[in-house]
Amino acid sequence: MEDNDRYKALVQRISAFCKARDWSQFHDPKNLAISLQLEAAEVLELFQWTKDNKMKPGKESEMADELADVLYWVIMLANHYNIDLVTALDKKMDKNEAKYPVEKAKGVSSKYNEL
């Protein structure tokens, strides 16, 4: 299955999941964005109080779940606005490649306007 087909299948699965539970009534853009932020914070929680930028030991499964939750809400928000994330990310990468040319950005963490 091609990546775009897999993405479309995920969108359909998520939509069917929500429809079966009559949850669409709760999924306005603000609540979708809040849910996305809350799940992203749960990713950060796996690093809280750790040293050396390492995730808490034995939390790989939880990380996978939290990242899946973040992706779920990203897909939900994109779907609300009829955004094809595969196309959007491809276009965004084109912009990033133009803003961060290898010859200026390699090994440098500066923002594009400071290169």
Secondary structure, DSSP 4 states (H G I P E B T S, - for coil): --HHHHHHHHHHHHHHHHHHTT-GGG--HHHHHHHHHHHHHHHHHTTTT-STTPPPTT-HHHHHHHHHHHHHHHHHHHHHTT--HHHHHHHHHHHHHHHS-HHHHTT----GGG-
